[in-house]
Amino acid sequence: MSMSNAVKRTGLRGWSWLIVFLVVLGSTIVTMLVLKVAGCKPWAETSAGAIKDYGSEHCEQVRTDEIFVQGPNFWSNFAYLLVGLMIYFSADEFIGRGTGIAICILFFGSSFWHGTLTESGKFLDIIGVYVALIALGVYGIFEVRGLDSTQPTAPLWFCWALTLGLIAGSTKNIVPFHGSTVGAAILGPLLFVLQGWGAVLYWNRRSAWALPGILSLFCFAWAAFMKFNDGAGGSLCGLFGHNGLLQGHALWHVFSALMMLFVFEYFTSLRGRHPSVWPWR
């Protein structure tokens, strides 16, 4: 029995995502506090070159004396965890649950990268970007085309697509166009092309998909604005500073996570054959 189905049998499906989220968040906070009290500084030996390279992309100061070297950029990744869990626990079939897991993988990769600034974290981050966007795309194709996601071969197609994302992320800096910025710039708009296709096919059901569709575009626009105005010399860096509680890249995490949530709900709303992500529906 899957974790999702087990929770459904207890009657907690609507808010189970929140319970798991709070457990993970609370555990992370407790772990951080324990390590700080113990005087741990695991990233004190981070090279100056790594810090300089990162600074050219993002604004937030790298604090190698902290447990997580970037505060806002680390903690904002919990938006991906929240969205991934909402999708996982609302889904009633493999591809929907797999999409939720893929977004949780993005949470792990991106938070590990911003928390440690290690080379392995960099690869986990880009792998997470690819698998999350590809998973949403595969889910969208099944819903737009009306394919049977319960057929035995559906999980194989889904896993094959995610394997491509894993390969693409693992070859970062080996294949030029596999960088995170380029990959997201290609896969992100393709999701909206797929949404447009769905809008044409299901125009008569626009009352169901119109709102999540509009909200996904709104969040995508803000996420892109935050992404490309962060970094040294960027307008958001001048606004928030290097040590502010708000950071452009952290807000990118939040808005892109919301975009993924609304994109998933959009595809779910086209045919209405799967439960909504919203716990009150």
C-alpha positions in Angstrom: 0.0 0.0 0.0 1.4 3.4 -0.9 1.8 6.1 1.7 -0.8 8.2 -0.1 -3.4 5.4 0.0 -2.7 4.6 3.6 -3.3 8.1 4.7 -6.5 8.3 2.6 -7.9 5.3 4.6 -7.3 7.2 7.9 -9.4 10.2 6.6 -6.4 12.5 6.8 -5.8 12.9 3.0 -6.9 16.6 2.9 -4.3 17.9 5.3 -1.7 15.0 5.6 0.7 17.0 3.4 0.8 19.7 6.1 1.6 17.2 8.9 4.5 15.7 6.9 5.7 19.2 6.0 5.7 20.4 9.6 7.6 17.3 10.7 10.3 17.8 8.1 10.6 21.5 8.8 10.6 21.0 12.6 13.2 18.3 12.3 15.5 20.5 10.2 15.2 23.4 12.6 16.0 21.1 15.6 19.0 19.6 13.8 20.3 23.1 12.9 20.0 24.3 16.5 21.7 21.2 17.9 24.6 21.6 15.5 24.9 25.3 16.3 25.0 24.6 20.0 27.7 22.0 19.4 29.7 24.6 17.6 29.7 22.8 14.2 30.9 24.8 11.2 30.8 22.1 8.5 31.4 24.5 5.6 34.2 26.7 7.1 36.7 25.4 4.5 34.6 26.5 1.5 37.0 27.8 -1.1 37.1 31.5 -2.0 36.7 30.5 -5.6 33.4 28.8 -5.0 32.1 31.8 -3.1 33.2 34.2 -5.8 31.6 32.1 -8.6 28.3 31.9 -6.7 28.3 35.7 -6.0 28.3 36.4 -9.7 24.9 34.7 -10.0 23.2 35.5 -6.7 23.1 38.3 -4.2 22.9 36.7 -0.8 26.1 36.6 1.2 27.7 33.2 1.8 28.0 32.5 5.5 30.5 29.7 5.9 30.2 30.0 9.7 26.6 28.9 9.6 25.1 25.4 9.4 23.4 26.4 6.2 25.6 28.9 4.3 22.6 30.8 2.8 19.6 31.5 5.0 16.8 32.8 2.8 18.0 30.8 -0.3 18.0 27.6 1.8 14.7 28.0 3.8 12.7 29.2 0.8 13.2 25.8 -0.8 10.6 24.4 1.6 8.1 25.9 -0.8 9.0 23.0 -3.2 8.5 20.5 -0.4 5.1 21.9 0.5 4.0 21.8 -3.2 5.4 18.3 -3.7 3.6 17.0 -0.7 0.3 18.6 -1.7 0.5 17.0 -5.1 1.6 13.6 -3.8 -1.1 13.3 -1.2 -3.8 14.5 -3.6 -2.9 12.2 -6.4 -4.8 8.9 -7.0 -2.4 7.3 -9.5 1.3 6.7 -10.2 2.1 9.6 -12.5 0.5 12.2 -10.2 2.3 10.9 -7.1 5.5 10.6 -9.1 5.2 14.3 -10.0 4.9 15.2 -6.3 8.0 13.1 -5.5 9.9 14.8 -8.4 9.2 18.2 -6.9 10.3 16.9 -3.5 13.6 15.9 -5.2 13.9 19.4 -6.4 13.5 20.6 -2.8 16.3 18.3 -1.6 18.7 19.2 -4.4 18.2 22.9 -4.3 18.2 23.1 -0.5 21.4 21.0 -0.4 23.0 23.2 -2.9 22.2 26.5 -1.2 22.8 25.0 2.3 26.3 23.7 1.4 27.6 25.3 -1.8 29.3 22.0 -2.6 29.9 20.6 -6.1 27.7 17.7 -5.4 24.9 20.1 -4.4 25.2 21.9 -7.7 24.5 18.7 -9.6 21.7 17.7 -7.3 20.1 21.1 -7.8 20.1 20.9 -11.6 18.9 17.3 -11.5 16.0 18.4 -9.4 15.1 21.2 -11.8 15.0 18.7 -14.7 13.0 15.9 -13.1 10.4 18.3 -11.6 9.7 20.1 -14.9 9.8 16.9 -17.0 7.4 15.2 -14.5 4.9 18.1 -14.8 5.2 17.8 -18.6 4.5 14.1 -18.7 1.6 14.5 -16.4 0.3 17.3 -18.6 0.6 15.2 -21.8 -1.4 12.4 -20.2 -4.2 14.8 -19.2 -4.2 16.9 -22.4 -4.2 13.8 -24.6 -6.6 11.9 -22.3 -4.2 8.9 -22.0 -4.9 6.2 -19.6 -2.5 6.7 -16.7 -3.5 3.4 -15.1 -2.3 1.3 -18.0 0.7 -0.9 -17.0 3.1 0.9 -19.4 2.3 4.4 -18.0 4.8 4.2 -15.1 7.4 3.0 -17.5 7.0 6.0 -19.7 7.1 8.3 -16.7 10.2 6.7 -15.3 11.9 6.8 -18.7 11.2 10.5 -19.0 12.6 11.2 -15.5 15.7 9.1 -16.4 16.3 11.6 -19.2 16.2 14.4 -16.7 18.6 12.6 -14.4 21.0 12.2 -17.3 20.7 15.8 -18.4 21.3 17.0 -14.9 24.3 14.7 -14.4 26.0 16.1 -17.5 25.9 19.7 -16.4 29.0 21.5 -17.6 29.7 18.6 -19.9 26.9 19.3 -22.4 26.6 23.1 -22.8 22.8 23.5 -23.0 22.3 21.3 -19.8 22.9 24.3 -17.5 20.0 25.1 -15.1 19.2 28.5 -16.7 19.0 27.1 -20.2 17.1 24.0 -19.2 14.5 25.8 -17.3 14.2 28.4 -20.0 13.3 25.6 -22.5 11.2 23.3 -20.3 9.3 26.1 -18.5 7.8 27.7 -21.7 7.1 24.2 -23.1 4.8 23.6 -20.1 2.8 26.7 -21.1 2.7 25.6 -24.8 1.2 22.4 -23.4 -1.3 24.4 -21.4 -2.2 26.4 -24.5 -2.9 23.1 -26.3 -5.2 22.0 -23.4 -7.0 25.4 -23.5 -7.8 24.9 -27.2 -9.1 21.4 -26.7 -11.1 22.1 -23.5 -12.3 25.7 -24.1 -15.8 24.8 -23.1 -14.5 23.8 -19.6 -12.6 27.0 -19.0 -14.5 27.6 -15.8 -12.5 24.7 -14.3 -9.0 25.4 -15.7 -9.0 29.2 -16.3 -8.1 30.3 -12.7 -5.1 27.9 -12.2 -4.0 28.7 -15.7 -3.9 32.4 -15.1 -2.3 32.0 -11.7 0.4 29.8 -13.2 1.3 32.5 -15.7 1.3 35.1 -13.0 3.7 33.1 -10.9 5.9 32.3 -13.8 6.2 36.0 -14.7 7.2 36.9 -11.2 9.6 34.0 -10.8 11.3 35.0 -14.0 11.6 38.6 -12.8 13.1 37.5 -9.5 15.5 35.1 -11.3 16.9 37.6 -13.7 17.1 40.6 -11.4 19.0 38.9 -8.7 22.8 38.6 -8.5 25.6 41.1 -8.0 24.6 44.4 -9.5 20.9 43.3 -10.0 18.1 45.6 -9.1 16.8 43.3 -6.4 20.3 43.0 -4.9 20.3 46.8 -4.5 16.8 46.7 -3.0 17.3 43.8 -0.5 21.0 43.9 0.1 23.3 41.0 0.7 22.1 40.2 4.2 18.4 40.9 4.0 15.7 38.5 5.0 14.3 38.8 1.5 16.4 37.7 -1.5 15.5 37.7 -5.2 16.6 34.1 -5.6 14.6 33.0 -2.5 11.5 34.6 -4.0 12.2 32.8 -7.2 12.0 29.6 -5.3 8.6 30.5 -3.8 7.0 31.8 -7.0 8.4 28.9 -9.1 7.0 26.4 -6.6 3.6 28.1 -6.7 3.8 28.0 -10.5 4.3 24.2 -10.4 1.3 23.8 -8.1 -1.0 25.8 -10.4 0.3 24.1 -13.5 -0.5 20.7 -11.9 -3.9 21.9 -10.9 -4.5 23.3 -14.4 -3.8 19.9 -16.0 -5.9 18.1 -13.4 -8.8 20.5 -14.1 -8.9 19.9 -17.9 -10.7 16.6 -17.6 -11.6 16.5 -13.9 -10.7 12.8 -13.7 -8.3 13.2 -10.7 -8.8 14.9 -7.3 -7.9 18.5 -7.0 -4.8 19.5 -5.0 -6.8 21.7 -2.8 -7.7 19.9 0.5 -11.1 21.6 0.7 -12.3 20.2 -2.6 
